[in-house]
Amino acid sequence: MPRFLIILSIVYIVLAIYGFQGFKTLFKSTWIQILYGVLFLAALLNFIIRVLNYTPGDGVRGQIATAGGIFFSFLMLGLILGIFLLLEDVVRLFVFGYNKIAGLTEPQTKFFPSRRKFISGIALGIAALPFGALLYGMYRGKYNYKVLTYEMEFEDLPDAFDGYQITQISDVHSGSFDNRNKVAYGIDLINKQQSDVILFTGDMVNDKAVEMEPWAELFSSLKAKDGKYSILGNHDYGDYTEWPSDEAKTQNLQDLKDMQKEMGFDLLLDTHRYLEKDGQRIALLGVENWGRGGFKKAGDLERAKAGVSKDDFKILMSHDPSHWEDVVIHDDYHFHLTLSGHTHGMQFGVEIPGWVKWSPVKWRYKYWAGVYEELNQFINVNRGFGFIGYPGRVGIWPEITVITLKKKGLT
């Protein structure tokens, strides 16, 4: 067994046993106490078995994701219980020592003051919140699709494109899907928007092109009057799995490109297209992945904009928002609107429109979800259609973005 798994299991068991002390303070029933132990043990064993049977490089991270999510939920439950009980034990030790020194305790007394039911109740109540949220995120939240709509005004938008509607999706991560009916519902929701164009901003798979095969028919059914366009994300290159040879990795990428074409996507690889309407046009550019902090920097903005006029109205698809922050907004071309994804909003956070917008991912990415404006240029960072790693979403729901372009001052 890998050393990390042994250490993790030991920590998990210690937390489970320690947390049990507070649990049995609240529940005197032997059967409830046994149930606590059985659930904790089952979560651990299920995770260990999945990890030991996992074949590196099989390309389907969902194989252990659910087991890992359940294990992590119980780990958090034990950790929070343990923190509260540890703090209570510090107080119990202090009280015991004080009583001993002050002579308030009989010399033969060797035990700490008993645990207080009130403290154990608070600990369990607080621990139950993230525990329940993580489980909800796994079984309901990951397919809780939300349609987010925005209107964006531009002074130099061609008149013909006033009211032009774009649907953006991102980060499908098809290798993580496990419910065809739910995914089909999401696809239907995209089509119901009846947008002029559909733009997909990368990460169609986790690792391998074959992950998309079971879902290709569904995504082929996406329809828009002016077509659907796509770019590659960092996961699409197959950099996070093992390959028998460089040739196999190269072939996988080609297979994914071919599959996107078969599904009706026009894949933009450092190039551009023009969307035309009533004799006017706007430029749509797409770059390969360009990311900060160890992520692939394959995107070539100069190549993508070759042949595009500075005066053209421009929409750029670039998977990682750090590209916009580091390169795009400082380019001598003016990119009116950039569409990105990548962050997933970390699939965990709190969002109350007009009040709160928070996720731990904000400590890594300045622009991590929603619309931002810098130097009179806009970016929308899509929260992602799918999920990866933790097999769920809590507070940061899967997103379908609908953007309506408006000509400022046009009535």
C-alpha positions as CSV (number, residue, x, y, z in Angstrom):
1,M,0.0,0.0,0.0
2,P,1.4,3.5,-0.9
3,R,2.9,5.3,2.1
4,F,0.6,8.3,1.6
5,L,-2.4,6.1,1.8
6,I,-1.2,4.5,5.0
7,I,-0.6,7.9,6.6
8,L,-3.9,9.2,5.4
9,S,-5.7,6.2,6.8
10,I,-4.0,6.5,10.2
11,V,-5.0,10.2,10.4
12,Y,-8.5,9.3,9.3
13,I,-8.9,6.6,11.9
14,V,-7.5,8.8,14.7
15,L,-10.0,11.5,13.8
16,A,-12.9,9.0,13.6
17,I,-12.1,7.6,17.0
18,Y,-11.5,10.9,18.6
19,G,-14.7,12.3,17.1
20,F,-16.6,9.3,18.4
21,Q,-16.0,10.5,21.9
22,G,-18.2,13.4,21.3
23,F,-20.7,11.4,19.3
24,K,-21.3,8.9,22.1
25,T,-21.8,11.8,24.5
26,L,-24.8,12.8,22.5
27,F,-26.1,9.4,21.5
28,K,-26.3,6.7,24.2
29,S,-27.8,4.1,21.8
30,T,-25.3,1.3,21.0
31,W,-26.8,0.9,17.5
32,I,-26.3,4.5,16.6
33,Q,-22.7,4.3,17.9
34,I,-22.1,1.2,15.8
35,L,-23.6,2.9,12.8
36,Y,-21.2,5.8,13.2
37,G,-18.2,3.4,13.2
38,V,-19.5,1.3,10.2
39,L,-20.1,4.4,8.0
40,F,-16.6,5.8,8.8
41,L,-15.0,2.4,8.1
42,A,-17.0,1.8,4.9
43,A,-15.9,5.2,3.5
44,L,-12.3,4.4,4.2
45,L,-12.3,0.9,2.8
46,N,-14.2,1.9,-0.3
47,F,-11.6,4.7,-1.0
48,I,-8.6,2.4,-0.4
49,I,-10.0,-0.4,-2.6
50,R,-10.7,2.1,-5.4
51,V,-7.2,3.6,-5.2
52,L,-5.5,0.3,-5.1
53,N,-7.5,-0.9,-8.2
54,Y,-6.9,2.3,-10.1
55,T,-4.8,2.0,-13.2
56,P,-2.7,5.2,-13.8
57,G,-3.3,6.5,-17.2
58,D,-6.7,5.0,-17.8
59,G,-7.9,8.5,-18.5
60,V,-11.1,8.2,-16.4
61,R,-10.5,10.0,-13.1
62,G,-14.1,9.4,-12.2
63,Q,-13.1,5.9,-11.2
64,I,-12.1,6.9,-7.7
65,A,-13.7,10.4,-7.6
66,T,-16.9,9.4,-6.0
67,A,-15.2,7.2,-3.4
68,G,-12.7,10.0,-2.8
69,G,-15.6,12.5,-2.4
70,I,-17.3,10.4,0.2
71,F,-14.1,9.7,2.0
72,F,-13.3,13.5,2.1
73,S,-16.7,14.3,3.4
74,F,-16.2,11.9,6.4
75,L,-12.7,13.2,6.9
76,M,-14.0,16.7,7.2
77,L,-16.7,15.5,9.6
78,G,-14.1,13.9,11.8
79,L,-11.7,16.8,11.5
80,I,-14.2,19.4,12.7
81,L,-15.4,17.2,15.5
82,G,-11.8,16.6,16.5
83,I,-11.0,20.3,16.6
84,F,-13.9,21.1,18.9
85,L,-13.2,18.1,21.2
86,L,-9.5,19.0,21.3
87,L,-10.3,22.5,22.4
88,E,-12.7,21.1,25.0
89,D,-10.0,18.7,26.3
90,V,-7.6,21.7,26.7
91,V,-10.2,23.3,28.9
92,R,-10.9,20.1,30.8
93,L,-7.2,19.7,31.4
94,F,-6.9,23.2,32.7
95,V,-9.9,22.8,35.0
96,F,-8.6,19.5,36.3
97,G,-5.1,21.0,37.0
98,Y,-6.6,24.1,38.6
99,N,-8.8,22.0,40.9
100,K,-5.8,19.8,41.8
101,I,-3.6,22.7,42.7
102,A,-6.4,24.5,44.5
103,G,-7.3,21.4,46.4
104,L,-10.8,21.3,45.0
105,T,-10.4,17.7,43.8
106,E,-9.9,14.7,46.0
107,P,-6.3,13.4,45.9
108,Q,-7.5,10.0,44.6
109,T,-9.4,11.5,41.7
110,K,-7.6,10.8,38.4
111,F,-10.2,11.7,35.8
112,F,-10.9,14.8,33.9
113,P,-14.3,16.5,34.2
114,S,-16.8,14.7,31.9
115,R,-17.5,16.0,28.4
116,R,-20.3,18.4,28.2
117,K,-23.2,17.4,25.9
118,F,-23.7,21.0,24.9
119,I,-20.2,21.3,23.4
120,S,-20.5,17.9,21.6
121,G,-23.8,19.1,20.2
122,I,-22.4,22.3,18.8
123,A,-19.4,20.4,17.3
124,L,-21.6,17.9,15.6
125,G,-24.0,20.6,14.3
126,I,-21.2,22.6,12.8
127,A,-19.4,19.6,11.4
128,A,-22.7,18.4,9.8
129,L,-22.9,21.5,7.6
130,P,-19.9,20.9,5.4
131,F,-20.5,17.2,5.6
132,G,-24.0,17.5,4.3
133,A,-23.0,20.2,1.7
134,L,-20.3,18.0,0.3
135,L,-22.6,15.0,-0.1
136,Y,-25.3,17.3,-1.6
137,G,-22.8,18.7,-4.0
138,M,-21.9,15.1,-5.2
139,Y,-25.4,13.9,-5.7
140,R,-27.3,17.0,-6.7
141,G,-25.1,20.0,-7.1
142,K,-22.9,18.8,-9.9
143,Y,-25.8,18.8,-12.3
144,N,-27.5,21.9,-10.9
145,Y,-27.2,23.8,-14.2
146,K,-27.7,27.6,-14.0
147,V,-28.3,29.9,-17.0
148,L,-26.5,33.2,-16.3
149,T,-27.5,36.1,-18.6
150,Y,-25.6,39.3,-19.3
151,E,-26.1,42.3,-21.5
152,M,-22.9,44.1,-22.6
153,E,-22.9,47.5,-24.3
154,F,-20.2,48.6,-26.7
155,E,-19.9,51.9,-28.5
156,D,-18.2,50.4,-31.6
157,L,-20.4,47.3,-32.0
158,P,-21.6,47.0,-35.6
159,D,-25.3,48.0,-35.7
160,A,-26.3,44.7,-37.2
161,F,-25.1,42.9,-34.1
162,D,-27.2,44.9,-31.7
163,G,-29.0,42.1,-29.8
164,Y,-26.7,39.4,-31.0
165,Q,-26.8,36.5,-28.5
166,I,-23.9,34.2,-27.5
167,T,-24.1,31.1,-25.4
168,Q,-20.8,30.1,-23.8
169,I,-20.0,26.8,-22.2
170,S,-16.7,25.6,-20.8
171,D,-14.9,22.8,-19.0
172,V,-17.1,19.9,-19.9
173,H,-14.7,17.3,-18.5
174,S,-16.7,14.5,-20.1
175,G,-14.6,11.8,-18.3
176,S,-16.3,12.7,-15.0
177,F,-19.9,12.4,-16.2
178,D,-22.0,9.6,-14.7
179,N,-25.6,10.4,-15.4
180,R,-26.7,10.6,-19.1
181,N,-30.2,12.0,-18.3
182,K,-28.7,14.9,-16.3
183,V,-26.2,15.8,-19.0
184,A,-28.9,15.5,-21.7
185,Y,-31.0,18.0,-19.6
186,G,-28.0,20.4,-19.6
187,I,-27.6,20.1,-23.4
188,D,-31.4,20.8,-23.9
189,L,-31.1,23.8,-21.6
190,I,-28.3,25.2,-23.9
191,N,-30.4,24.7,-27.0
192,K,-33.4,26.3,-25.4
193,Q,-31.5,29.6,-25.2
194,Q,-31.7,29.8,-29.1
195,S,-28.5,31.8,-29.3
196,D,-27.0,33.0,-32.5
197,V,-23.7,31.2,-31.8
198,I,-22.4,28.7,-29.3
199,L,-18.8,29.1,-28.1
200,F,-17.0,26.4,-26.1
201,T,-13.9,27.5,-24.2
202,G,-11.9,24.3,-23.6
203,D,-11.4,21.2,-21.6
204,M,-13.7,18.8,-23.3
205,V,-12.1,15.8,-21.6
206,N,-10.0,15.0,-18.5
207,D,-7.2,13.2,-20.3
208,K,-8.2,11.1,-23.3
209,A,-10.4,11.6,-26.4
210,V,-12.2,8.3,-25.7
211,E,-13.9,9.9,-22.7
212,M,-16.0,12.0,-25.0
213,E,-17.2,9.0,-27.1
214,P,-20.3,8.2,-24.9
215,W,-21.4,11.8,-25.0
216,A,-20.5,12.8,-28.5
217,E,-24.1,12.3,-29.7
218,L,-25.5,14.6,-27.1
219,F,-23.0,17.4,-27.9
220,S,-23.6,16.9,-31.6
221,S,-27.2,18.0,-31.0
222,L,-26.1,21.5,-29.9
223,K,-27.5,23.9,-32.5
224,A,-27.0,27.6,-33.3
225,K,-27.8,29.6,-36.4
226,D,-24.2,30.8,-36.9
227,G,-22.6,27.6,-35.8
228,K,-20.6,26.5,-32.8
229,Y,-16.9,27.1,-32.2
230,S,-14.4,25.7,-29.8
231,I,-10.8,26.0,-28.4
232,L,-8.6,23.6,-26.5
233,G,-8.1,23.7,-22.7
234,N,-5.1,22.5,-20.7
235,H,-6.7,19.1,-20.1
236,D,-7.3,18.4,-23.8
237,Y,-3.6,17.9,-24.5
238,G,-3.4,14.8,-22.4
239,D,-0.6,16.2,-20.2
240,Y,-1.9,14.7,-17.0
241,T,-1.8,11.0,-17.7
242,E,0.7,8.4,-18.8
243,W,1.1,7.4,-22.5
244,P,2.9,4.4,-23.9
245,S,4.7,6.7,-26.4
246,D,4.8,10.2,-27.7
247,E,3.1,9.0,-30.8
248,A,0.1,7.8,-28.8
249,K,-0.2,11.1,-27.0
250,T,-0.1,13.0,-30.4
251,Q,-2.7,10.6,-31.8
252,N,-5.0,11.2,-28.9
253,L,-4.9,15.0,-29.5
254,Q,-5.6,14.4,-33.1
255,D,-8.5,12.1,-32.3
256,L,-10.0,14.8,-30.0
257,K,-9.7,17.4,-32.8
258,D,-11.3,15.1,-35.3
259,M,-14.1,14.3,-32.8
260,Q,-14.8,18.0,-32.3
261,K,-15.1,18.4,-36.0
262,E,-17.5,15.4,-36.2
263,M,-19.7,17.0,-33.5
264,G,-19.9,20.1,-35.6
265,F,-17.5,22.3,-33.7
266,D,-15.1,24.6,-35.6
267,L,-12.0,24.3,-33.6
268,L,-9.9,27.5,-33.6
269,L,-6.2,26.9,-33.1
270,D,-4.5,30.3,-33.0
271,T,-6.7,31.5,-35.8
272,H,-9.9,33.5,-36.4
273,R,-13.2,33.6,-38.2
274,Y,-15.6,36.3,-39.1
275,L,-19.3,36.2,-38.0
276,E,-21.3,38.1,-40.6
277,K,-24.8,39.7,-40.4
278,D,-26.5,42.1,-42.8
279,G,-23.2,43.0,-44.5
280,Q,-21.3,43.7,-41.3
281,R,-19.0,41.5,-39.3
282,I,-17.2,40.9,-36.1
283,A,-14.0,38.9,-35.6
284,L,-14.0,35.7,-33.5
285,L,-10.5,34.6,-32.4
286,G,-9.4,31.4,-30.6
287,V,-6.1,30.6,-29.1
288,E,-4.6,27.4,-27.8
289,N,-4.2,27.1,-24.0
290,W,-2.0,29.8,-22.4
291,G,-1.8,29.6,-18.6
292,R,0.3,31.0,-15.8
293,G,2.0,29.0,-13.1
294,G,3.2,25.8,-14.8
295,F,0.3,25.5,-17.3
296,K,0.9,25.0,-21.0
297,K,1.7,28.2,-22.9
298,A,0.8,27.0,-26.4
299,G,-1.4,29.9,-27.4
300,D,-0.1,32.4,-30.0
301,L,-2.2,35.5,-29.9
302,E,-0.1,37.2,-32.7
303,R,-0.8,34.3,-35.0
304,A,-4.5,34.3,-34.1
305,K,-4.9,38.0,-34.9
306,A,-3.0,37.9,-38.2
307,G,-5.3,39.3,-40.8
308,V,-7.6,40.9,-38.3
309,S,-7.9,44.7,-38.4
310,K,-7.4,46.8,-35.2
311,D,-10.7,48.5,-36.0
312,D,-12.6,45.2,-36.1
313,F,-14.9,44.4,-33.2
314,K,-13.2,41.4,-31.6
315,I,-14.3,38.5,-29.4
316,L,-11.4,36.2,-28.1
317,M,-11.8,32.7,-26.8
318,S,-8.9,31.8,-24.4
319,H,-9.3,29.1,-21.9
320,D,-7.3,30.4,-18.9
321,P,-8.2,33.9,-17.6
322,S,-4.5,34.5,-16.6
323,H,-3.9,34.9,-20.3
324,W,-6.3,37.9,-20.4
325,E,-4.7,39.4,-17.3
326,D,-1.0,38.9,-18.3
327,V,-1.2,39.4,-22.1
328,V,-4.5,40.2,-23.7
329,I,-5.6,43.4,-22.0
330,H,-2.1,44.9,-22.6
331,D,-2.0,44.0,-26.3
332,D,-1.9,46.8,-28.8
333,Y,-5.1,45.4,-30.3
334,H,-8.3,46.1,-28.4
335,F,-10.1,42.8,-27.6
336,H,-13.6,43.9,-26.7
337,L,-14.7,40.6,-25.1
338,T,-12.7,37.6,-23.9
339,L,-14.4,34.4,-23.0
340,S,-12.6,32.0,-20.6
341,G,-13.1,29.2,-18.1
342,H,-10.6,26.9,-16.4
343,T,-11.1,27.9,-12.8
344,H,-14.5,26.1,-12.2
345,G,-14.9,28.6,-9.4
346,M,-13.1,25.7,-7.6
347,Q,-16.6,24.0,-7.6
348,F,-16.9,25.3,-4.0
349,G,-17.9,28.6,-2.6
350,V,-20.7,31.0,-1.7
351,E,-22.5,33.2,-4.1
352,I,-25.5,35.4,-3.2
353,P,-26.1,37.9,-6.1
354,G,-25.5,41.4,-4.9
355,W,-24.2,40.3,-1.5
356,V,-21.5,37.6,-1.5
357,K,-19.2,36.1,-4.1
358,W,-16.4,34.0,-2.6
359,S,-14.4,30.9,-3.3
360,P,-10.9,29.8,-2.2
361,V,-9.9,29.9,-5.9
362,K,-9.8,33.7,-5.6
363,W,-6.5,33.3,-3.8
364,R,-5.1,31.8,-7.0
365,Y,-6.9,33.7,-9.8
366,K,-7.9,37.4,-9.6
367,Y,-10.5,36.8,-12.3
368,W,-12.2,33.6,-11.3
369,A,-15.9,33.7,-12.1
370,G,-18.3,36.1,-13.9
371,V,-17.7,39.3,-15.8
372,Y,-14.8,41.7,-15.2
373,E,-13.7,44.9,-16.9
374,E,-10.2,46.3,-17.2
375,L,-9.0,49.0,-19.6
376,N,-12.4,49.2,-21.2
377,Q,-12.2,45.5,-22.1
378,F,-14.4,42.7,-20.7
379,I,-13.9,39.1,-19.8
380,N,-16.4,36.5,-18.7
381,V,-15.0,33.5,-16.8
382,N,-17.4,30.7,-17.1
383,R,-17.7,28.4,-14.0
384,G,-17.8,25.3,-16.1
385,F,-20.3,22.8,-17.4
386,G,-18.7,19.8,-15.8
387,F,-16.5,18.9,-12.9
388,I,-13.2,17.2,-12.1
389,G,-11.4,16.0,-8.9
390,Y,-14.1,16.5,-6.3
391,P,-17.1,14.9,-8.0
392,G,-19.6,17.6,-7.1
393,R,-20.3,21.3,-6.7
394,V,-21.2,23.3,-3.6
395,G,-22.4,26.9,-4.1
396,I,-20.6,27.3,-7.4
397,W,-23.0,25.7,-9.8
398,P,-22.4,24.4,-13.4
399,E,-22.9,27.3,-15.7
400,I,-24.4,28.1,-19.1
401,T,-23.6,31.7,-20.0
402,V,-25.8,33.8,-22.3
403,I,-24.4,37.1,-23.4
404,T,-26.4,39.7,-25.4
405,L,-24.3,42.3,-27.3
406,K,-25.8,45.8,-27.3
407,K,-24.8,48.8,-29.3
408,K,-24.5,51.7,-26.8
409,G,-26.7,54.6,-27.7
410,L,-28.7,52.6,-30.3
411,T,-32.5,52.7,-29.7
